[in-house]
Amino acid sequence: MIRLKSLAKKVEGRLVGAGDTVITGIAGIREAKQGDITFLSHISFAKYLKDCRASALLVNEDTDPEAIQGKNVIVVKNPVLAYAVIADLFCQQTPLAKGISELAYVSSRAKVSQGAAVAPYAYVGDGVVIGKDVAIYPFAYIGNNVKIGSGTTIYPHVTIYDRVKIGKRVTIHGGAVIGSDGFGYVWDGKKHVKIPQIGSVEIEDDVEIGANVTIDRGSLGKTTIGRGVKIDNLSQIAHNVSIGENSIIVAQVGIAGSAVIGKNVVLAGQAGVRDHVTVGDNVQAGGQTGITKDVPENSLIMGTPHLPFKEWAKLQGYFKALPHLFARMKQVERKLEMEAGND
């Protein structure tokens, strides 16, 4: 049983209303029912307040709680962040049973810490080291000499090739492939000759890797995913790429070999980064941006090839005006033709 006053304390918010109200769940503003807490993330959602049945709302400091009549309110600096903290309290995921299933294959030369969980049909190869409280779900493949830090979760059908190093509290979702060969070939005049990919992958602490993400091993050195990086589903990270800490890589992003992505970078959906490019710290790239050359830190960019956002937005205005300009040009051409005919 969680009371509203406890939640207010948890999110360091100011409570306006009945602190003893029991909260049994969290839901979106349109789906919430009595007993739920919801949040007002943007003023555009205020239109749903009239019919909202939630027992309490999270609102930002710019909202007048007295204007939300009949509702208990917690005033916070960031309602979405507070929602994330509270949602974690109601997370109902059932943990794997501790220990090694009899139906799993674990090499006698692997080292599995006490408290780890290895589910049925998982494969753990030679020389693997698995830390405390690691969870490895069914049909995961852990290759030889892989190191997995404590508190990490490996979901079903994840494939981790040999010699990959994974830090603490990492989450890898289903279907991800970590440490596959980078795409390296050289033309000998008749055919493509494969360049052996003998490097590794190193994933630091607190990283989350989405479903069906692929991260290639380095050709000689290592591919590095920094602390706190979050990679969305269906993204491709090529060999020898380095991604700085706390960067966000959104769905279907492709990063080519040896690119360097700085700290706190945001690459929106379907953005692409060419090989050997450096993207500076705090850069934000909009969806489908094609990054073709180095980007200075703190830049906001868009378009293909990428441009500063203000330049790109100006060009979009010109682009929208093209039909009108085309029609005007046709009128000018007809006028000139008529004048030439009269001569």
RODO-983750 format. One line per 10 residues: number of its first residue (from 0); for each residue z, y, x of N, C-alpha, C, O. Coordinates in steps of 0.05 Angstrom, whole numbers. Layout:
N
NUM> Z,Y,X,Z,Y,X,Z,Y,X,Z,Y,X | ...
This chain:
343
0> 0,-24,17,0,0,0,0,25,18,18,28,35 | -20,43,13,-22,67,29,-20,91,11,-35,94,-8 | -1,108,17,3,132,1,-12,156,13,-17,157,37 | -18,175,-4,-35,197,4,-22,213,26,-36,223,44 | 4,217,25,17,233,46,15,219,73,14,233,94 | 14,193,74,10,179,99,-18,184,110,-22,187,134 | -38,184,92,-65,190,101,-68,218,111,-82,223,131 | -55,237,98,-56,265,107,-45,267,135,-56,282,152 | -23,253,140,-11,254,167,-30,241,187,-33,250,210 | -43,219,179,-61,204,197,-84,221,206,-92,220,229
10> -95,238,188,-118,254,195,-110,283,202,-128,300,205 | -84,288,205,-74,314,212,-84,336,192,-93,357,201 | -83,329,167,-93,347,146,-70,360,130,-47,351,132 | -78,380,114,-58,393,97,-62,382,68,-83,384,56 | -40,371,58,-41,359,31,-35,379,9,-16,394,11 | -52,379,-11,-48,395,-35,-49,376,-58,-70,366,-66 | -25,369,-69,-24,350,-91,-1,331,-88,18,336,-74 | -4,308,-102,18,288,-103,16,269,-80,-1,252,-79 | 35,272,-61,35,256,-37,40,227,-41,33,210,-25 | 54,220,-64,61,192,-69,38,177,-83,41,153,-89
20> 15,190,-87,-8,176,-99,-16,152,-82,-19,155,-57 | -20,129,-94,-28,105,-79,-58,104,-77,-72,107,-97 | -68,101,-52,-96,99,-47,-103,70,-40,-91,59,-21 | -122,59,-54,-129,31,-50,-156,26,-38,-163,4,-31 | -171,48,-34,-198,45,-22,-211,72,-17,-199,93,-22 | -235,71,-5,-250,95,1,-279,90,-8,-289,68,-5 | -291,111,-19,-318,108,-30,-332,135,-30,-320,156,-26 | -359,134,-34,-375,158,-36,-367,173,-61,-356,162,-80 | -374,199,-62,-365,216,-83,-376,208,-111,-363,212,-131 | -399,196,-111,-411,187,-137,-401,160,-146,-401,153,-169
30> -393,143,-126,-384,116,-133,-354,113,-136,-344,93,-146 | -339,133,-127,-310,131,-125,-297,127,-153,-307,138,-173 | -276,111,-154,-261,106,-179,-232,113,-174,-224,121,-152 | -216,111,-195,-187,117,-192,-175,98,-171,-179,74,-170 | -159,110,-153,-147,96,-131,-162,100,-105,-151,94,-84 | -187,110,-107,-203,115,-83,-198,143,-72,-190,161,-87 | -203,147,-46,-205,173,-34,-235,176,-27,-247,157,-17 | -245,200,-30,-273,206,-23,-273,232,-6,-252,243,0 | -297,241,1,-298,265,17,-322,283,9,-342,273,0 | -318,309,13,-339,328,7,-350,337,34,-340,356,46
40> -372,324,42,-383,329,68,-400,354,69,-403,366,90 | -411,362,46,-429,385,45,-427,398,17,-422,384,-3 | -430,424,17,-427,438,-9,-447,429,-30,-442,432,-54 | -469,417,-21,-489,407,-41,-478,384,-58,-488,379,-79 | -457,371,-48,-445,349,-64,-424,359,-84,-414,343,-100 | -419,385,-84,-399,396,-103,-407,391,-132,-390,391,-150 | -433,389,-137,-442,384,-164,-433,358,-176,-433,354,-200 | -423,339,-159,-414,314,-169,-384,314,-175,-373,294,-185 | -370,336,-169,-341,337,-172,-333,334,-201,-312,322,-207 | -348,345,-219,-341,345,-247,-337,316,-258,-318,311,-273
50> -354,298,-249,-352,270,-259,-339,251,-239,-337,227,-244 | -329,262,-217,-316,245,-197,-289,235,-207,-273,250,-216 | -285,209,-204,-260,196,-214,-241,190,-191,-220,177,-196 | -247,198,-167,-230,192,-144,-202,204,-148,-199,225,-161 | -182,191,-136,-155,201,-137,-150,223,-117,-130,238,-120 | -167,226,-97,-163,246,-77,-189,252,-63,-207,236,-62 | -190,276,-51,-214,285,-36,-207,296,-9,-186,308,-6 | -224,291,10,-222,304,36,-242,328,36,-265,324,29 | -232,352,42,-249,375,42,-245,391,68,-224,387,81 | -264,408,75,-260,424,100,-245,449,94,-238,455,72
60> -239,463,116,-221,486,114,-233,510,100,-219,529,92 | -260,509,96,-273,531,82,-272,527,51,-280,545,37 | -262,505,42,-261,499,14,-234,507,2,-213,501,14 | -234,520,-20,-209,528,-33,-199,504,-50,-212,498,-70 | -178,491,-41,-168,467,-56,-160,473,-84,-161,456,-101 | -152,498,-90,-144,506,-117,-167,505,-136,-164,503,-161 | -192,509,-125,-216,509,-141,-224,481,-151,-240,478,-169 | -212,461,-138,-218,433,-146,-195,424,-164,-176,411,-155 | -197,431,-189,-176,426,-208,-173,397,-215,-193,382,-219 | -148,388,-218,-142,361,-226,-145,340,-205,-144,316,-211
70> -149,348,-180,-153,330,-158,-133,335,-136,-126,357,-129 | -123,313,-124,-108,315,-100,-127,320,-77,-149,308,-76 | -119,337,-58,-138,345,-37,-124,344,-10,-100,351,-7 | -138,334,10,-129,337,38,-149,355,52,-173,349,54 | -139,377,63,-156,396,77,-156,390,107,-135,389,119 | -180,386,118,-182,378,146,-204,395,159,-220,407,145 | -205,395,185,-226,409,200,-253,396,196,-273,410,193 | -253,369,197,-279,355,195,-276,332,176,-266,311,183 | -285,335,151,-282,314,131,-295,288,138,-285,266,131 | -318,289,152,-332,264,159,-316,249,180,-314,224,178
80> -305,263,199,-288,250,219,-263,238,206,-255,215,212 | -251,253,188,-227,242,173,-235,218,157,-219,198,156 | -258,219,144,-268,195,130,-270,171,148,-262,149,140 | -281,175,172,-284,152,191,-257,140,198,-254,116,200 | -237,157,202,-210,148,209,-198,132,186,-186,111,191 | -201,142,162,-189,129,139,-204,103,132,-192,83,125 | -231,104,134,-247,80,128,-239,57,146,-240,34,138 | -231,63,171,-223,42,189,-198,27,179,-194,4,184 | -181,42,165,-157,30,154,-163,9,132,-148,-10,127 | -186,14,118,-193,-4,96,-214,-25,104,-224,-40,87
90> -221,-26,129,-241,-45,139,-230,-73,135,-208,-80,145 | -245,-90,121,-235,-117,113,-248,-140,128,-247,-163,119 | -260,-134,151,-274,-155,165,-254,-177,174,-233,-172,185 | -262,-202,168,-245,-225,176,-250,-232,205,-273,-238,212 | -230,-232,222,-234,-238,250,-240,-268,255,-232,-285,239 | -253,-274,277,-257,-302,284,-231,-315,292,-213,-301,302 | -229,-340,287,-206,-355,295,-204,-356,326,-225,-361,339 | -181,-352,337,-178,-352,366,-184,-380,377,-180,-400,363 | -193,-381,402,-197,-406,415,-227,-413,416,-244,-399,406 | -233,-436,428,-260,-445,432,-266,-468,412,-252,-488,412
100> -286,-464,396,-294,-485,377,-303,-510,391,-316,-508,412 | -298,-533,379,-308,-558,391,-338,-560,389,-351,-575,403 | -350,-544,371,-379,-544,367,-393,-524,385,-417,-522,384 | -378,-509,402,-390,-490,421,-394,-505,447,-380,-524,453 | -414,-495,463,-417,-505,490,-406,-484,509,-416,-461,510 | -386,-491,524,-374,-473,544,-373,-488,570,-360,-509,572 | -387,-478,590,-388,-491,616,-360,-494,628,-342,-478,624 | -356,-516,642,-330,-521,655,-326,-501,677,-303,-498,687 | -347,-487,686,-344,-467,707,-342,-439,695,-343,-419,710 | -339,-437,669,-334,-411,656,-304,-406,654,-288,-425,654
110> -296,-381,653,-268,-374,650,-265,-357,624,-275,-335,622 | -251,-369,605,-247,-356,579,-218,-349,576,-200,-366,577 | -212,-323,573,-184,-314,571,-171,-324,545,-184,-329,525 | -145,-327,547,-129,-334,523,-131,-312,503,-129,-288,509 | -135,-319,478,-138,-299,457,-167,-293,450,-173,-280,430 | -186,-303,466,-214,-299,460,-222,-319,439,-208,-339,435 | -244,-314,425,-255,-332,404,-284,-338,410,-300,-320,413 | -290,-364,412,-318,-373,415,-325,-391,392,-314,-413,389 | -343,-382,375,-349,-395,350,-367,-419,353,-379,-423,375 | -370,-436,333,-388,-459,334,-416,-450,342,-426,-430,333
120> -429,-467,358,-457,-465,366,-463,-441,385,-486,-434,389 | -442,-429,395,-446,-409,416,-450,-424,443,-441,-446,446 | -464,-411,461,-469,-423,488,-458,-404,509,-464,-380,509 | -442,-415,527,-430,-399,549,-435,-413,575,-427,-436,579 | -450,-400,593,-460,-413,617,-441,-413,640,-418,-405,638 | -451,-422,663,-435,-424,687,-426,-397,698,-441,-378,696 | -401,-396,707,-392,-372,720,-386,-348,702,-381,-326,711 | -388,-353,676,-382,-331,657,-352,-325,657,-336,-343,658 | -345,-299,655,-318,-291,652,-315,-275,626,-328,-255,622 | -298,-285,608,-295,-273,582,-266,-263,580,-247,-278,584
130> -263,-237,574,-237,-224,574,-221,-230,549,-230,-244,531 | -197,-219,548,-179,-222,525,-190,-210,500,-203,-189,500 | -186,-224,478,-193,-215,451,-224,-210,447,-232,-196,429 | -240,-223,464,-269,-223,460,-275,-241,436,-263,-262,433 | -295,-234,420,-304,-251,398,-334,-257,402,-350,-238,403 | -341,-282,403,-368,-290,407,-376,-307,383,-366,-329,378 | -395,-296,367,-402,-309,341,-422,-331,345,-433,-335,366 | -427,-347,323,-445,-370,325,-473,-362,335,-484,-341,329 | -485,-380,351,-512,-379,361,-516,-356,381,-539,-349,387 | -495,-345,391,-498,-326,413,-503,-342,439,-492,-364,443
140> -519,-331,457,-525,-343,482,-515,-325,505,-523,-302,507 | -497,-336,521,-485,-321,544,-494,-335,569,-485,-357,575 | -512,-323,584,-523,-335,608,-504,-337,631,-480,-329,629 | -513,-347,653,-496,-352,676,-485,-326,689,-500,-306,691 | -461,-327,698,-448,-305,714,-447,-278,698,-447,-257,711 | -445,-280,672,-442,-256,656,-412,-249,655,-395,-267,654 | -406,-224,656,-378,-214,654,-375,-198,628,-390,-180,623 | -355,-205,612,-351,-192,586,-322,-182,585,-303,-198,588 | -318,-155,582,-292,-143,582,-276,-148,556,-288,-156,536 | -251,-143,557,-233,-148,534,-241,-132,510,-250,-110,512
150> -236,-144,486,-240,-131,461,-269,-128,453,-275,-115,433 | -287,-141,467,-316,-139,461,-324,-159,439,-312,-181,438 | -343,-152,422,-353,-169,401,-383,-174,404,-398,-155,406 | -390,-200,405,-418,-208,408,-426,-222,382,-416,-244,377 | -442,-210,366,-449,-221,339,-471,-243,341,-482,-247,363 | -476,-256,318,-495,-280,319,-522,-273,330,-533,-251,326 | -533,-292,344,-561,-291,355,-565,-270,376,-588,-262,381 | -544,-261,388,-547,-243,411,-553,-260,435,-542,-282,439 | -572,-251,452,-579,-265,476,-573,-247,500,-583,-225,503 | -555,-257,518,-548,-242,542,-556,-259,566,-545,-281,571
160> -575,-248,581,-586,-263,604,-566,-263,627,-545,-250,626 | -573,-277,649,-555,-280,672,-548,-254,685,-563,-235,685 | -523,-253,695,-513,-232,712,-509,-205,699,-506,-185,712 | -509,-204,672,-504,-179,658,-474,-174,659,-458,-192,656 | -467,-148,662,-438,-141,662,-433,-123,637,-447,-102,634 | -414,-131,621,-408,-116,596,-379,-107,597,-361,-123,604 | -374,-82,590,-347,-71,592,-329,-78,569,-334,-98,555 | -308,-63,566,-288,-68,545,-296,-55,519,-308,-34,518 | -288,-68,497,-291,-57,470,-320,-50,463,-326,-31,449 | -338,-66,474,-367,-63,468,-373,-80,443,-362,-102,439
170> -391,-70,426,-401,-84,403,-431,-88,405,-445,-69,409 | -440,-113,403,-468,-119,405,-476,-134,380,-467,-156,375 | -494,-122,364,-501,-133,338,-523,-154,340,-537,-156,360 | -526,-168,318,-544,-192,317,-572,-187,326,-584,-166,320 | -582,-206,341,-610,-205,350,-616,-189,375,-638,-189,385 | -596,-175,385,-600,-159,410,-605,-177,433,-595,-199,435 | -622,-168,452,-628,-183,476,-622,-165,500,-633,-143,503 | -603,-173,516,-593,-158,539,-600,-172,565,-592,-194,570 | -616,-158,582,-621,-169,608,-648,-185,610,-652,-199,630 | -665,-182,590,-691,-195,593,-708,-180,614,-700,-158,623
180> -729,-192,623,-745,-181,645,-757,-154,637,-767,-150,614 | -757,-135,656,-771,-111,652,-801,-116,652,-810,-137,662 | -817,-97,642,-846,-100,639,-859,-90,665,-867,-67,666 | -860,-107,685,-870,-99,711,-892,-118,721,-888,-141,725 | -916,-106,725,-939,-121,734,-955,-104,754,-954,-80,753 | -971,-117,771,-988,-103,789,-1016,-117,788,-1017,-142,787 | -1037,-101,788,-1064,-111,786,-1075,-119,814,-1074,-102,832 | -1083,-144,817,-1093,-153,844,-1124,-152,845,-1135,-163,865 | -1137,-141,825,-1166,-139,825,-1178,-159,805,-1201,-155,797 | -1163,-179,798,-1173,-199,779,-1153,-204,756,-1162,-210,733
190> -1128,-201,761,-1108,-207,740,-1083,-191,745,-1079,-179,767 | -1065,-191,725,-1039,-178,727,-1019,-197,740,-1015,-219,730 | -1008,-189,762,-988,-205,776,-960,-195,769,-954,-171,772 | -943,-213,760,-916,-205,752,-899,-197,776,-898,-211,796 | -885,-175,773,-866,-166,793,-839,-178,785,-829,-171,764 | -827,-195,801,-801,-207,793,-780,-186,787,-778,-166,802 | -766,-190,766,-745,-171,757,-718,-183,765,-707,-200,750 | -707,-175,787,-684,-189,799,-659,-171,798,-639,-178,810 | -660,-149,783,-637,-132,780,-618,-141,758,-618,-165,752 | -603,-123,747,-583,-131,727,-580,-109,706,-594,-88,707
200> -562,-113,687,-555,-93,667,-525,-89,668,-510,-109,670 | -516,-64,667,-488,-58,666,-482,-40,642,-493,-18,640 | -465,-50,624,-458,-36,600,-429,-28,602,-411,-45,606 | -423,-2,601,-395,7,605,-379,5,579,-389,-5,559 | -355,14,580,-336,11,558,-344,26,533,-358,47,535 | -336,16,510,-338,30,484,-366,36,475,-372,56,462 | -385,19,483,-413,21,475,-417,5,450,-405,-16,447 | -435,15,432,-444,-1,409,-474,-4,411,-488,16,414 | -484,-28,408,-512,-34,410,-521,-47,384,-510,-67,375 | -541,-35,371,-549,-43,344,-565,-69,344,-571,-81,364
210> -572,-77,319,-587,-102,316,-615,-101,328,-629,-80,325 | -623,-122,341,-650,-125,352,-657,-104,373,-680,-98,377 | -637,-93,386,-642,-76,409,-649,-93,433,-638,-115,436 | -667,-83,450,-673,-97,475,-668,-79,499,-676,-56,499 | -653,-89,518,-646,-75,542,-655,-92,566,-643,-113,571 | -675,-82,581,-686,-98,603,-669,-95,628,-656,-74,633 | -668,-116,644,-654,-115,670,-670,-98,689,-694,-94,686 | -657,-88,710,-671,-72,730,-690,-89,746,-685,-114,749 | -710,-77,757,-729,-92,774,-715,-100,800,-719,-122,810 | -701,-81,812,-685,-86,836,-656,-78,832,-638,-93,838
220> -652,-54,822,-624,-44,817,-614,-52,790,-617,-76,782 | -603,-34,775,-591,-41,749,-599,-21,728,-603,3,734 | -601,-30,704,-603,-13,680,-574,-7,671,-558,-26,668 | -568,18,667,-540,26,661,-538,40,634,-552,59,629 | -519,30,618,-512,43,593,-484,54,596,-465,39,599 | -481,80,595,-455,93,601,-435,90,579,-440,82,557 | -410,97,586,-387,95,568,-392,110,542,-401,133,543 | -386,98,520,-387,111,494,-415,115,482,-418,128,461 | -436,104,495,-463,106,484,-466,90,459,-454,68,457 | -480,100,439,-486,86,414,-516,84,411,-530,104,410
230> -526,59,409,-554,53,407,-560,41,380,-548,20,373 | -577,53,364,-583,44,337,-603,20,338,-613,13,360 | -608,8,315,-625,-16,313,-653,-11,324,-664,11,323 | -665,-33,334,-693,-34,341,-702,-14,363,-724,-5,363 | -684,-8,381,-690,10,403,-697,-7,428,-687,-29,431 | -714,4,445,-722,-9,470,-714,7,494,-722,30,497 | -698,-5,512,-690,8,537,-702,-8,560,-695,-31,564 | -719,5,575,-734,-9,596,-718,-12,622,-696,-2,624 | -731,-25,642,-717,-30,667,-710,-5,682,-725,14,683 | -686,-6,695,-676,15,712,-671,42,698,-667,62,711
240> -669,41,671,-661,65,656,-631,70,660,-616,51,662 | -624,95,660,-595,102,661,-590,121,637,-603,141,634 | -570,114,620,-563,130,598,-534,140,602,-516,124,605 | -530,166,602,-504,178,607,-485,174,584,-493,169,561 | -460,178,590,-438,172,570,-441,189,545,-449,212,546 | -433,176,523,-431,189,496,-458,199,486,-459,216,468 | -480,187,495,-506,194,484,-511,177,459,-500,155,456 | -528,187,442,-536,174,417,-566,168,418,-582,186,421 | -572,142,414,-600,134,414,-606,122,386,-596,101,379 | -621,137,370,-625,130,342,-648,109,340,-662,104,359
250> -651,97,316,-668,74,312,-697,78,322,-708,100,319 | -708,57,334,-736,55,342,-743,74,365,-766,81,369 | -723,83,379,-728,99,404,-738,80,426,-729,57,428 | -757,90,442,-767,75,465,-763,91,490,-772,114,491 | -750,80,510,-745,94,535,-758,77,557,-751,54,562 | -778,89,571,-793,75,591,-778,73,618,-758,86,622 | -789,56,636,-775,49,660,-766,73,678,-781,92,681 | -742,71,689,-731,89,708,-726,117,697,-721,136,713 | -727,120,671,-720,146,659,-689,150,662,-674,130,661 | -681,175,664,-653,181,667,-645,199,643,-656,221,640
260> -627,189,626,-618,204,603,-590,214,609,-572,198,616 | -585,240,606,-559,251,613,-537,245,593,-540,228,576 | -515,259,596,-491,255,579,-495,271,553,-508,292,552 | -484,260,531,-483,273,505,-511,280,494,-514,299,479 | -531,264,502,-558,268,492,-561,255,465,-550,234,460 | -578,268,447,-585,256,422,-615,252,421,-630,272,423 | -624,227,419,-653,221,416,-656,211,387,-647,189,381 | -668,227,370,-670,220,342,-691,198,338,-705,190,357 | -694,187,314,-710,164,308,-738,166,318,-752,186,314 | -747,144,330,-775,140,340,-782,160,362,-806,163,368
270> -763,173,375,-769,189,398,-778,170,421,-769,147,422 | -795,180,439,-803,164,462,-800,180,487,-805,204,488 | -792,166,508,-788,179,535,-805,164,555,-803,140,558 | -822,179,569,-840,166,588,-824,158,614,-802,167,618 | -836,142,630,-823,132,654,-817,154,675,-832,173,677 | -796,151,689,-787,168,711,-781,197,703,-781,215,719 | -777,201,677,-770,228,667,-739,231,667,-725,211,662 | -729,255,672,-701,261,670,-696,279,646,-708,300,644 | -678,271,629,-670,286,606,-641,296,611,-623,280,614 | -637,322,612,-612,334,620,-589,330,600,-594,321,577
280> -565,336,608,-542,333,591,-545,350,566,-557,372,566 | -534,340,543,-532,355,518,-559,362,505,-561,379,488 | -580,348,514,-607,353,501,-607,340,474,-595,318,470 | -620,353,454,-624,341,428,-654,340,423,-668,361,424 | -665,316,417,-693,313,412,-697,303,383,-685,283,375 | -713,318,368,-718,310,340,-734,285,337,-744,274,357 | -735,275,312,-749,250,307,-778,250,316,-792,270,312 | -787,228,328,-815,224,338,-823,243,360,-846,247,365 | -803,255,373,-809,271,396,-820,254,419,-810,232,424 | -841,263,432,-852,250,455,-845,265,480,-856,286,486
290> -826,254,496,-816,268,520,-833,260,544,-832,237,553 | -849,278,554,-869,272,574,-862,282,602,-875,275,622 | -842,300,604,-834,311,630,-804,317,629,-792,315,607 | -793,325,651,-765,330,652,-756,352,632,-771,371,627 | -732,348,621,-722,367,601,-696,379,612,-677,364,619 | -694,406,614,-669,418,623,-646,413,605,-650,408,581 | -622,413,615,-598,408,599,-595,429,577,-605,452,580 | -582,421,556,-576,439,533,-600,447,517,-599,467,502 | -623,432,520,-647,439,506,-648,426,478,-637,405,474 | -661,440,459,-667,429,433,-698,427,431,-711,448,433
300> -709,402,429,-737,399,432,-749,383,408,-734,370,393 | -775,385,405,-789,372,382,-818,370,389,-829,385,405 | -832,350,376,-861,349,378,-870,331,401,-854,321,417 | -897,326,401,-909,309,421,-935,322,431,-953,327,415 | -937,329,457,-915,328,477,-893,348,469,-899,368,455 | -869,343,479,-847,358,469,-849,388,477,-860,396,497 | -837,404,459,-835,433,463,-807,442,455,-793,428,441 | -799,466,465,-774,477,455,-777,480,424,-798,486,414 | -755,475,410,-756,474,381,-768,499,368,-784,497,350 | -761,522,378,-771,547,366,-802,549,369,-815,558,351
310> -812,540,392,-841,541,396,-855,521,377,-875,527,364 | -843,497,375,-854,477,357,-854,486,328,-874,483,314 | -832,499,319,-830,509,292,-851,530,287,-862,531,265 | -856,548,306,-876,569,303,-904,556,300,-919,565,283 | -909,536,316,-935,522,314,-939,509,287,-961,507,276 | -917,499,276,-919,486,249,-927,506,228,-942,500,209 | -918,531,232,-926,553,214,-956,558,216,-970,561,196 | -966,558,240,-995,561,244,-1010,538,232,-1031,542,220 | -1000,514,236,-1014,491,225,-1016,492,195,-1037,485,184 | -995,500,182,-996,502,152,-1016,523,143,-1027,522,121
320> -1020,544,160,-1039,565,153,-1068,558,157,-1086,572,148 | -1073,535,171,-1101,528,178,-1119,526,153,-1142,536,155 | -1112,513,131,-1130,512,108,-1139,539,98,-1162,544,92 | -1119,558,97,-1126,585,88,-1144,599,108,-1163,612,100 | -1139,595,134,-1156,608,155,-1184,596,154,-1203,610,158 | -1185,569,149,-1211,556,148,-1227,567,124,-1251,573,127 | -1214,571,101,-1228,582,78,-1238,610,83,-1260,618,76 | -1221,626,97,-1230,654,104,-1254,654,123,-1272,670,120 | -1253,635,142,-1275,634,161,-1301,626,147,-1322,636,154 | -1299,608,128,-1323,600,112,-1335,625,97,-1359,628,96
330> -1317,641,86,-1326,665,72,-1340,684,92,-1360,696,85 | -1328,687,116,-1340,705,136,-1367,694,144,-1386,710,147 | -1370,668,148,-1395,656,155,-1417,661,134,-1439,668,140 | -1409,657,108,-1428,661,87,-1437,691,86,-1461,697,81 | -1418,709,90,-1424,737,90,-1444,744,112,-1463,759,108 | -1438,733,136,-1456,738,159,-1484,727,154,-1504,739,162 | -1485,703,142,-1511,691,136,-1527,708,116,-1551,711,119 | -1512,718,96,-1526,735,76,-1536,761,89,-1558,770,83 | -1520,773,106,-1529,797,120,-1552,792,138,-1570,808,140 | -1552,769,152,-1574,762,169,-1599,757,153,-1621,763,162
340> -1597,745,129,-1620,740,111,-1631,766,101,-1656,768,98 | -1615,786,96,-1625,812,86,-1640,827,108,-1657,844,102 | -1633,821,133,-1647,835,155,-1675,823,157,-1690,832,174
